[in-house]
Amino acid sequence: MGLNAFLAMLLEDVKKVAEKLTGIARPMPKQAVARVKTRKANAWRFADDGLVPNNPKWPAIHYRGAVNLKGASDPAAVVEVLFAAHGWMESWRDAVYDYLHYHSNQHEVLGFVRGHAMLRLGGARGRNVKVKAGDVVILPAGTGHQRLSMSDDLLVVGAYPRKGGYDMCHPSKPDHDRAAVSAANVPKPKADPVYGKGGPLMRLWR
């Protein structure tokens, strides 16, 4: 990460703390939910490739332009509050790592609040997906992901439906053999991070 990118992310961390302490630029949950737009769920299943387990039960989901961020004083705060309103917590502000990785103990949601990027989902045999501000990507536990390219202003908000943080797994045989079991046993979340208990995720992740 270059110095400018590092300073930009540091500023985001400072803003987040200040907003939580003061409430400035941080919307109420109803205001964040009001910015949601009805969008089709693009869903993709990825098979275990021997190095990345992906998820044996549930597909990755991509909502294009699901959140209207126009005019928001802090778009990241809008997405953080939206996710939290539906039980997806422990949020962070950053970019997506440029190396292939996955999490075996957590589902993850990525909300794109600024810029654009190209992601690779599902590992070496997966799929390239273009994302931009307003998009949301939901990754079931075990799903490989990495950033292939990005705009200089890319900013992402990530969050999780369970407490306790996430592990960091890499495309290796030892990680795979352990993660293939644990990823399959991560329980279904209680709500879709964008659309709540009636959202498409609840139907697609049966």
C-alpha positions as CSV (number, residue, x, y, z in Angstrom):
1,M,0.0,0.0,0.0
2,G,1.4,3.4,-1.0
3,L,1.7,6.3,1.5
4,N,-1.3,8.2,0.1
5,A,-3.5,5.1,0.3
6,F,-2.3,4.4,3.9
7,L,-3.0,8.0,5.0
8,A,-6.5,7.8,3.3
9,M,-7.4,4.7,5.3
10,L,-6.0,6.2,8.5
11,L,-8.3,9.1,8.0
12,E,-11.2,6.8,7.5
13,D,-10.5,5.1,10.9
14,V,-10.3,8.5,12.6
15,K,-13.6,9.6,11.0
16,K,-15.3,6.4,12.1
17,V,-14.3,6.8,15.7
18,A,-15.2,10.5,15.7
19,E,-18.6,9.8,14.2
20,K,-19.4,7.1,16.8
21,L,-18.4,9.4,19.6
22,T,-20.3,12.5,18.3
23,G,-23.0,11.2,16.0
24,I,-22.0,13.7,13.4
25,A,-22.4,12.4,9.8
26,R,-23.8,9.1,11.1
27,P,-27.3,8.4,10.0
28,M,-30.1,6.8,12.0
29,P,-30.9,3.2,11.0
30,K,-34.1,4.2,9.4
31,Q,-32.3,6.8,7.3
32,A,-29.7,4.2,6.1
33,V,-32.5,1.7,5.3
34,A,-34.3,4.3,3.3
35,R,-31.4,4.5,0.9
36,V,-31.7,0.9,-0.1
37,K,-33.0,0.2,-3.7
38,T,-34.6,-3.0,-4.8
39,R,-32.1,-5.0,-6.9
40,K,-31.8,-8.5,-8.4
41,A,-29.5,-10.9,-6.5
42,N,-26.8,-12.1,-8.8
43,A,-25.8,-15.5,-7.3
44,W,-22.8,-17.7,-8.1
45,R,-21.8,-21.1,-6.8
46,F,-18.2,-22.0,-6.7
47,A,-16.9,-25.6,-6.5
48,D,-14.1,-26.7,-4.2
49,D,-10.9,-26.6,-6.3
50,G,-8.6,-28.4,-3.8
51,L,-7.0,-25.2,-2.5
52,V,-10.0,-23.0,-1.9
53,P,-13.0,-24.8,-0.4
54,N,-15.6,-22.1,-1.3
55,N,-19.0,-23.0,0.3
56,P,-20.7,-26.3,-0.3
57,K,-24.2,-25.0,0.4
58,W,-24.6,-21.4,-0.5
59,P,-23.7,-19.0,-3.3
60,A,-21.9,-15.7,-3.3
61,I,-24.3,-12.8,-3.9
62,H,-23.8,-9.5,-5.7
63,Y,-26.4,-6.6,-5.6
64,R,-25.6,-3.9,-8.1
65,G,-26.4,-0.4,-7.1
66,A,-28.3,-1.6,-4.0
67,V,-27.5,1.5,-1.9
68,N,-28.1,5.1,-3.0
69,L,-25.1,7.0,-1.6
70,K,-25.7,10.3,-3.5
71,G,-25.5,13.3,-1.2
72,A,-24.4,11.3,1.8
73,S,-21.9,13.3,4.0
74,D,-20.1,10.0,4.8
75,P,-21.1,7.1,2.5
76,A,-19.2,4.6,4.6
77,A,-21.2,5.5,7.7
78,V,-24.4,4.9,5.7
79,V,-23.3,1.4,4.8
80,E,-22.0,0.6,8.3
81,V,-25.3,1.6,9.9
82,L,-27.3,-0.3,7.2
83,F,-25.4,-3.5,7.9
84,A,-25.6,-3.1,11.6
85,A,-29.4,-2.6,11.4
86,H,-29.6,-6.1,10.1
87,G,-27.1,-7.7,12.5
88,W,-23.9,-7.6,10.5
89,M,-21.4,-6.0,12.8
90,E,-17.7,-5.5,13.6
91,S,-17.3,-3.4,10.5
92,W,-14.1,-2.0,9.0
93,R,-13.2,0.5,6.3
94,D,-10.4,-0.4,3.9
95,A,-10.0,-2.0,0.4
96,V,-10.1,-5.7,-0.6
97,Y,-6.7,-7.5,-0.3
98,D,-5.0,-8.0,-3.6
99,Y,-4.1,-11.7,-2.8
100,L,-6.4,-14.7,-2.8
101,H,-7.8,-15.5,0.6
102,Y,-10.9,-16.6,2.4
103,H,-12.5,-16.9,5.9
104,S,-13.5,-20.3,7.2
105,N,-15.3,-19.1,10.3
106,Q,-17.3,-16.1,9.0
107,H,-19.6,-15.0,6.3
108,E,-18.5,-11.6,5.0
109,V,-20.4,-8.7,3.4
110,L,-18.5,-6.0,1.3
111,G,-20.2,-2.7,0.7
112,F,-18.5,-0.5,-1.9
113,V,-18.9,3.1,-1.0
114,R,-16.4,4.9,-3.2
115,G,-14.5,4.1,-6.5
116,H,-14.6,0.9,-8.4
117,A,-12.7,-2.4,-8.7
118,M,-12.4,-5.8,-10.3
119,L,-12.7,-8.7,-8.0
120,R,-11.9,-12.4,-8.4
121,L,-14.4,-14.6,-6.6
122,G,-14.2,-18.3,-6.1
123,G,-10.4,-18.8,-6.5
124,A,-8.5,-19.8,-9.7
125,R,-11.6,-21.4,-11.3
126,G,-13.9,-18.6,-10.2
127,R,-15.3,-15.5,-11.7
128,N,-14.2,-11.9,-12.3
129,V,-16.8,-9.4,-11.0
130,K,-16.8,-5.6,-11.6
131,V,-18.0,-3.6,-8.6
132,K,-18.5,0.1,-7.9
133,A,-19.9,2.5,-5.3
134,G,-23.4,1.4,-4.2
135,D,-22.7,-2.3,-4.9
136,V,-22.8,-5.0,-2.2
137,V,-21.1,-8.5,-2.3
138,I,-22.0,-11.2,0.2
139,L,-19.5,-14.1,0.6
140,P,-20.5,-17.3,2.4
141,A,-17.7,-18.7,4.6
142,G,-14.9,-20.4,2.6
143,T,-15.4,-18.3,-0.6
144,G,-12.1,-17.2,-2.1
145,H,-11.8,-13.5,-3.0
146,Q,-9.2,-11.0,-4.1
147,R,-8.8,-7.6,-5.7
148,L,-7.4,-7.7,-9.3
149,S,-7.6,-3.9,-9.9
150,M,-9.0,-0.8,-8.3
151,S,-9.4,3.0,-8.7
152,D,-7.3,5.2,-6.5
153,D,-10.3,6.2,-4.4
154,L,-11.7,2.7,-3.7
155,L,-13.2,2.4,-0.2
156,V,-15.0,-0.7,1.1
157,V,-17.0,-1.4,4.3
158,G,-16.8,-5.0,5.5
159,A,-18.9,-6.6,8.2
160,Y,-19.9,-10.0,9.7
161,P,-23.0,-11.6,11.2
162,R,-21.2,-13.3,14.1
163,K,-19.0,-11.9,16.9
164,G,-15.4,-12.9,17.4
165,G,-13.6,-11.7,14.3
166,Y,-12.5,-13.8,11.3
167,D,-9.6,-16.1,10.4
168,M,-7.4,-15.5,7.4
169,C,-6.9,-18.6,5.2
170,H,-4.8,-18.9,2.0
171,P,-5.0,-21.2,-1.0
172,S,-2.9,-24.0,0.5
173,K,-3.6,-27.7,1.2
174,P,-3.3,-27.4,5.0
175,D,-5.7,-24.4,5.2
176,H,-8.1,-26.1,2.8
177,D,-8.4,-29.4,4.7
178,R,-9.2,-27.6,7.9
179,A,-11.4,-24.9,6.4
180,A,-13.5,-27.3,4.2
181,V,-15.1,-28.6,7.4
182,S,-15.4,-25.4,9.4
183,A,-16.8,-23.3,6.5
184,A,-19.6,-25.9,5.9
185,N,-20.6,-25.5,9.6
186,V,-20.9,-21.8,9.9
187,P,-24.6,-21.1,10.5
188,K,-26.9,-19.1,8.3
189,P,-27.2,-15.4,9.3
190,K,-30.4,-14.1,10.8
191,A,-30.9,-11.5,8.1
192,D,-29.7,-10.3,4.7
193,P,-27.3,-7.4,5.4
194,V,-29.0,-5.1,2.9
195,Y,-32.7,-6.2,2.8
196,G,-33.2,-7.7,6.2
197,K,-35.1,-10.8,7.2
198,G,-37.1,-10.8,4.0
199,G,-34.1,-10.3,1.7
200,P,-33.0,-12.6,-1.2
201,L,-30.2,-14.1,0.9
202,M,-32.7,-15.8,3.1
203,R,-34.2,-17.6,0.1
204,L,-30.9,-18.4,-1.7
205,W,-29.2,-19.6,1.5
206,R,-31.7,-22.2,2.5
